[in-house]
């Protein structure tokens, strides 16, 4: 499953549980090189960008910077390397 489809599935099917998921993206300004963004801040996604609500502004993150989606337990739901977990 493509990343866009997984993000949309979480945004629409699991709308009441958005706090249970994190988007993990490459962030060059962060010491670890990664940033975990709670899904409650994810506004939408298209073929090229994930749109994040940040301080009342809409910020676009290129979709190629998304490395994985995790749940609150640290379990990987989707990753660039392995794709999507079937039963989430």
N, C-alpha and C positions, 0 to 999 in steps of 0.2 A: 504494500500500500504506500502511496506517495505521501510525503510529509504534509502537503496541503490537505489531503483527505483526512489524515489522522488529526490534525489540528481542528478542522471543521467538525469532525465527529465528536471531539471532546467539547468544543464550544456549543454544539447543539444537543447532542445526546446526553451529555453529562453536565449540563448547565448548572444544576444545583450542587455539583461537587467540584467546581473549578478550583477550590482551594486544595484539592487533593492532587493536583498536577503541577509540574514545573517544566518550563521550556529551558533547556540548557544551550546557551549560545557562546560563540567565541567572542571574547571581550579583551582586546589588547591593552586596555587601561587597567584591568584587574590583575593583581599579582599572580593569581593562579592561571590566568588566560581564559577563564570561563566565568560565566555569570548565569545564575539560576533565577529565572523570572517566573513568579507565580502566575498561573493561568488566568487569574482574575484580572490581570492587566492586559491580557491579549484581547485586542478588539476584533481583528479580522485577519485574513490571509488571502493572498492572491498567488499567481504563478511565480512572482519574483520577490515579494516582501511579506513579512509578518508585521502587522501594525500593533504597536504597544501604546497604551495610555500611560503617559508619564507627566506628572504635574499638570494635568488638564490639557496637555498637548498630545498629539498623535505622532509617534516616532516610528519610522520605518526601519526595520532590520532586514537586510538581504537574506533571503531564504537559505542561501548556501552557508550562512554562518550558524544555522541551527544544527547542533550535533546530536541532540537526543531529547526525548521527552521522558520524564521520570514521574513516578507517583510519590506520595509523601513517605513511603516506606523505603525509598531509594531504588525501587525496582524499575528497570528500564522498560518503557512501553514501546518506544520506537528509537532506533539509532541508525545513523548512516551506514554503519558496518553490517548490522544484522537485520535491518528492516523493522517490521511491525510485529509485536507479540499478538498472536491470534485471539486470545481470550480476554482482552482487557475490557 
